[in-house]
């Protein structure tokens, strides 16, 4: 499981899927193909573990943000086995394969795969996710995080749905995961999002994204993490892996705390 993340080209979707399938088999995750766009599979790596907190991680909604997808692969290949034993970790690791290959935000058809989940028409990838929404919501029973990158920011921040003490505690944990790699963005208005960040935390407006839909459908914690998209590739991969590991640990500990 120690294969380095850059062993293949970062936009080689087919090699990515092959590696993800091999690593998933070792971790006990089932590879479910939700469908295909331009003959490229949109895969769901589903944990069958029972009696453990359930979380869902996602990446690759936007094709110019590849670090999150490779961060999830790095988790699959290199994170401690305990991460998968203490928590039912499921993944949507490569939502927009045609965008990844082309290196652009949208898919092959000019659609944004992270819009259209509440109103309007979803992208082709979005339609695939909506067709399995109850299963995905179940996989995210205890929380959902989508890994993103922002090439216009030099620091990291978290875009979160809902606002409660438990939510703030988790968000602070996610920011602590990125602290060894990046500064936190300064307070202020986030252009293009219509919200203001305070201490690296932006409470989301309802925007029809997949994160929005998950929160509306009862997922108790739904968030987007954003790290600098222009940072070196392997630094971004390491930061995304740290985010996942901290999120899983937080979920396990907080679930145990509530049960005691």
C-alpha positions as CSV (number, residue, x, y, z in Angstrom):
1,X,0.0,0.0,0.0
2,X,3.0,2.3,-0.2
3,X,2.9,3.2,-3.9
4,X,3.6,6.9,-4.3
5,X,0.7,9.0,-5.5
6,X,2.6,10.3,-8.5
7,X,3.4,6.9,-10.0
8,X,0.9,7.7,-12.7
9,X,-0.1,10.9,-14.4
10,X,-2.5,12.8,-12.2
11,X,-5.1,13.0,-14.9
12,X,-5.0,9.3,-15.9
13,X,-8.5,8.3,-14.9
14,X,-8.3,4.7,-16.0
15,X,-5.1,4.0,-14.0
16,X,-6.7,5.8,-11.0
17,X,-9.8,3.6,-11.1
18,X,-7.6,0.4,-11.3
19,X,-5.6,1.5,-8.3
20,X,-8.7,2.5,-6.4
21,X,-10.2,-0.9,-7.1
22,X,-7.1,-2.8,-5.9
23,X,-6.8,-0.7,-2.7
24,X,-10.6,-1.0,-2.0
25,X,-10.4,-4.8,-2.2
26,X,-7.7,-4.7,0.5
27,X,-9.7,-2.4,2.7
28,X,-12.9,-4.3,2.4
29,X,-14.7,-1.6,0.3
30,X,-17.1,-2.6,-2.5
31,X,-16.6,-0.9,-5.8
32,X,-20.0,0.2,-7.2
33,X,-20.2,1.7,-10.7
34,X,-23.0,4.3,-10.6
35,X,-22.8,4.7,-14.3
36,X,-20.6,6.2,-16.9
37,X,-20.0,9.5,-18.7
38,X,-18.3,9.2,-22.1
39,X,-17.6,5.5,-21.2
40,X,-15.7,6.7,-18.1
41,X,-17.1,5.2,-14.8
42,X,-18.3,7.2,-11.9
43,X,-17.4,5.0,-9.0
44,X,-18.7,4.7,-5.4
45,X,-16.5,2.9,-2.9
46,X,-18.9,1.5,-0.4
47,X,-18.0,0.3,3.1
48,X,-19.8,-2.8,4.3
49,X,-18.7,-2.4,7.9
50,X,-21.5,-2.5,10.4
51,X,-21.8,-1.2,13.9
52,X,-19.4,1.7,13.3
53,X,-19.9,5.4,12.5
54,X,-20.5,6.0,8.8
55,X,-18.9,8.8,6.8
56,X,-18.8,9.6,3.1
57,X,-15.9,11.5,1.4
58,X,-16.1,12.9,-2.1
59,X,-13.7,14.5,-4.5
60,X,-13.2,15.3,-8.2
61,X,-16.5,17.2,-8.7
62,X,-14.4,19.8,-10.5
63,X,-11.9,18.6,-13.0
64,X,-9.3,21.3,-12.3
65,X,-9.2,20.2,-8.6
66,X,-7.4,16.8,-8.8
67,X,-5.6,16.8,-5.5
68,X,-8.7,15.7,-3.6
69,X,-9.2,12.6,-5.7
70,X,-5.5,11.6,-5.2
71,X,-5.8,12.4,-1.5
72,X,-8.5,9.9,-1.2
73,X,-6.4,7.3,-3.1
74,X,-3.6,8.1,-0.8
75,X,-5.9,7.3,2.2
76,X,-6.9,4.0,0.6
77,X,-3.3,3.0,-0.1
78,X,-1.4,4.4,2.9
79,X,-3.6,5.3,5.9
80,X,-3.6,2.9,8.9
81,X,-5.9,0.0,8.7
82,X,-7.5,1.2,12.0
83,X,-9.1,4.1,10.1
84,X,-11.2,1.6,8.2
85,X,-11.8,-0.7,11.1
86,X,-13.1,2.1,13.5
87,X,-15.3,3.8,10.9
88,X,-17.3,2.8,7.9
89,X,-15.5,5.0,5.4
90,X,-17.2,5.3,1.9
91,X,-16.0,7.4,-1.0
92,X,-17.0,9.1,-4.2
93,X,-13.4,9.6,-5.3
94,X,-13.7,10.8,-8.9
95,X,-17.1,12.3,-9.6
96,X,-16.2,14.2,-12.8
97,X,-13.8,11.9,-14.9
98,X,-14.2,13.8,-18.2
99,X,-13.4,17.1,-16.4
100,X,-10.3,15.5,-14.7
101,X,-9.0,14.3,-18.0
102,X,-9.5,17.7,-19.7
103,X,-8.3,19.7,-16.6
104,X,-11.3,21.9,-16.5
105,X,-14.0,22.6,-13.9
106,X,-17.0,21.4,-15.9
107,X,-17.6,18.0,-17.5
108,X,-17.4,17.2,-21.2
109,X,-20.8,18.9,-21.8
110,X,-20.0,22.1,-20.0
111,X,-22.1,21.1,-17.0
112,X,-21.1,21.8,-13.4
113,X,-21.3,18.4,-11.5
114,X,-21.8,20.2,-8.2
115,X,-25.0,22.0,-9.0
116,X,-28.6,21.0,-9.8
117,X,-29.1,18.8,-6.7
118,X,-32.0,20.8,-5.3
119,X,-33.3,22.9,-8.2
120,X,-32.6,23.0,-11.9
121,X,-31.2,20.2,-14.0
122,X,-28.3,18.2,-12.6
123,X,-25.3,17.3,-14.7
124,X,-24.9,13.8,-16.1
125,X,-22.8,12.9,-13.0
126,X,-25.3,14.6,-10.8
127,X,-28.1,12.5,-12.2
128,X,-26.1,9.3,-11.4
129,X,-25.6,10.5,-7.8
130,X,-29.2,11.4,-7.4
131,X,-30.3,8.0,-8.6
132,X,-28.5,6.5,-5.6
133,X,-29.2,9.3,-3.1
134,X,-30.7,7.2,-0.3
135,X,-27.7,4.9,-0.4
136,X,-25.3,7.8,-0.3
137,X,-27.2,9.6,2.5
138,X,-27.0,6.3,4.5
139,X,-23.2,6.1,3.9
140,X,-23.0,9.6,5.3
141,X,-25.1,8.9,8.4
142,X,-22.5,10.6,10.7
143,X,-21.1,13.1,8.2
144,X,-20.0,14.1,4.8
145,X,-17.0,16.1,3.5
146,X,-16.2,17.1,0.0
147,X,-12.6,17.9,-0.9
148,X,-12.1,20.9,-3.1
149,X,-9.3,23.3,-4.2
150,X,-9.4,27.0,-4.9
151,X,-6.7,28.3,-7.2
152,X,-7.6,31.9,-6.2
153,X,-6.7,31.5,-2.5
154,X,-3.3,31.1,-0.8
155,X,-4.9,29.6,2.3
156,X,-7.4,27.0,3.4
157,X,-11.0,27.4,4.6
158,X,-14.1,25.3,5.3
159,X,-17.5,26.0,3.7
160,X,-20.0,24.4,6.1
161,X,-23.8,23.8,6.1
162,X,-25.6,24.2,9.4
163,X,-24.3,26.0,12.5
164,X,-24.0,24.3,15.9
165,X,-21.4,23.8,18.6
166,X,-20.7,20.3,17.3
167,X,-20.3,21.6,13.8
168,X,-17.9,24.3,14.8
169,X,-15.8,21.8,16.8
170,X,-15.5,19.5,13.7
171,X,-14.7,22.5,11.4
172,X,-11.9,23.6,13.8
173,X,-10.5,20.1,13.6
174,X,-10.6,20.2,9.8
175,X,-8.7,23.5,9.8
176,X,-6.2,22.1,12.2
177,X,-5.5,19.3,9.7
178,X,-4.5,21.8,7.0
179,X,-2.5,24.1,9.4
180,X,0.8,22.2,8.9
181,X,0.5,22.9,5.1
182,X,-1.2,26.2,4.6
183,X,-2.3,29.4,6.4
184,X,-6.0,29.9,7.0
185,X,-7.7,32.5,4.8
186,X,-8.1,35.9,6.3
187,X,-11.6,37.0,7.4
188,X,-13.6,38.6,4.7
189,X,-16.0,38.2,1.8
190,X,-15.5,35.1,-0.4
191,X,-15.9,36.2,-4.0
192,X,-18.1,33.9,-6.0
193,X,-19.7,32.4,-2.9
194,X,-21.6,35.3,-1.5
195,X,-20.6,34.6,2.1
196,X,-18.1,36.0,4.6
197,X,-15.5,33.8,6.2
198,X,-14.6,34.2,9.8
199,X,-11.5,32.4,11.1
200,X,-11.5,30.3,8.0
201,X,-15.1,29.2,8.4
202,X,-17.9,30.2,6.0
203,X,-21.5,29.2,6.9
204,X,-23.0,28.3,3.5
205,X,-26.0,29.7,1.8
206,X,-28.2,27.0,0.3
207,X,-26.7,26.7,-3.2
208,X,-28.1,23.5,-4.8
209,X,-24.7,21.7,-4.4
210,X,-24.3,18.1,-3.5
211,X,-23.2,19.2,0.0
212,X,-26.4,21.3,0.3
213,X,-28.6,18.3,-0.8
214,X,-26.9,16.0,1.7
215,X,-27.5,18.4,4.6
216,X,-31.2,19.0,3.5
217,X,-31.6,15.2,3.4
218,X,-30.6,14.8,7.1
219,X,-26.8,14.4,7.1
220,X,-25.8,16.0,10.4
221,X,-22.5,17.5,9.2
222,X,-21.9,18.5,5.6
223,X,-18.9,20.6,4.5
224,X,-16.6,21.5,1.7
225,X,-12.9,21.9,2.5
226,X,-10.9,24.2,0.3
227,X,-7.1,24.3,0.1
228,X,-4.9,26.3,-2.3
229,X,-5.2,24.8,-5.8
230,X,-1.8,26.2,-6.9
231,X,0.2,24.6,-4.2
232,X,2.6,21.7,-5.2
233,X,0.6,18.6,-6.1
234,X,2.0,16.3,-3.4
235,X,1.5,18.9,-0.7
236,X,-2.1,19.1,-1.7
237,X,-2.5,15.3,-1.6
238,X,-0.9,15.2,1.8
239,X,-3.2,17.9,3.1
240,X,-6.3,16.2,1.8
241,X,-5.2,12.9,3.4
242,X,-4.8,14.8,6.7
243,X,-8.3,16.2,6.4
244,X,-9.8,12.8,6.0
245,X,-7.9,11.2,8.8
246,X,-8.8,14.1,11.2
247,X,-12.5,13.9,10.1
248,X,-12.7,10.2,10.6
249,X,-11.0,10.4,14.1
250,X,-13.3,13.3,15.1
251,X,-16.4,11.3,14.0
252,X,-15.4,8.2,15.9
253,X,-14.6,10.0,19.1
254,X,-17.6,12.3,19.0
255,X,-19.9,9.3,18.3
256,X,-18.4,7.4,21.3
257,X,-18.8,10.5,23.5
258,X,-22.6,10.8,22.6
259,X,-23.1,7.1,23.3
260,X,-21.5,7.1,26.7
